[in-house]
């Protein structure tokens, strides 16, 4: 039997990328006191390069594009921010971390650049979310999770941050609903149910909001695929009615009481009538971020340096400002924020320009892209490898949409030219 080297290499590249993404999220606590995590990730990248070379028969094809350019500009800004940093060594260390992520991005893009669909990447993101969620259950123990859910509390942060686990689970759940809507039912769809319980145990408000909004948007986009506006509106009303009733029923379960209480406290904090300690601290961190920004509005006080300042106040190491916009504004100034989010402006502009509501992947990618920009208001994401994995996914979707639009325009022009030639 003849082996299909290309197919085997593609499967290995997919699997190693999944392992790499999972390890990049979990390796800091999975290895305990061991400090060889970077070497494990390097082995994964080396494995990807090896599989790529086997697939391409030793040829390396690497194109430099907008994504790489924006990334290099951001790296430059990170190093510039160390000039006026509170602690230049911290800024330089974090800048080098971004350089390593850039190297990761080069390898991943090299392996996936010829894909005609982002579906393999979507599935990597989905399975990474599930694996991290269930590994967290394994880390703490099933009894611990059952106790958390029955006592209406939330899991600790001694492993991965609870909000991160919740958001990864939310991503996986929304993508599972996406595949259930646009693909045939599969055995793994059922995994979303226990993951919903894990999400509840994290107490993550952002994760719950993303699940509700993400699933609702999937149905909204699907309802407007019909050319008949009356039919579309009828479907929309039906979908939303069923979803509202369904979500209200699910949220009545006792395991969601902690999240609902935290959301209620958040509203009270914003209205000035109360609030929980988490929301109050986050509001304080925003004020701290603004104060740091005013100290050095152009290039900031140094990338990752807000954590130096917060340590003197809260006594907690690596304590972020819990807002990516504020974190970058304080750490890298106006130049840093503009440079970092220019890539997202490019992505959103082109996703709207080449929009294709009849493309299933477009709908899912657009929802993920917009959710990233919204969720950045409640978390710091610029230092996460998974952030740049999804940035690559978004960029590849733009390339695919542009190629489809170009092929369609060429086909239309050919038809018009033939009609003009006819006597």
Secondary structure, DSSP 8 states (H G I E B T S, - for coil): ----HHHHHHHHHHHHHHHHHHHHHHHHHHSTT---HHHHHHHHHHHHHHHHHHHTTT-------HHHHHHHHHHHHHHHHGGG-SSHHHHHHHHHHHHHHHHHHHHHHHHHTT-S-SHHHHHHHHHHHHHHHHHHHHHH-HHHHHHHHHTT----SSSS-HHHHHHHHHHHHHHHHHHHHHS---GGGGHHHHHHHHHHHHT-HHHHHHHHHHHHHHHHHHHTTSS-HHHHHHHHHHHHHHHHHHHHHHHTSGGGHHHHHHHHHHHHHHHTS---HHHHHHHHHHHHHHHHHHHSTTT-S-TTTHHHHHHHHH--TT---S-HHHHHHHHHHHHHHHHHHHHHHHHHHHHHHT--TT-HHHHHHHHHHHHHHHHTTSS--TT-HHHHHHHHHHHHHHHHHHHHHHHHHHHHHHHHHHHHH--
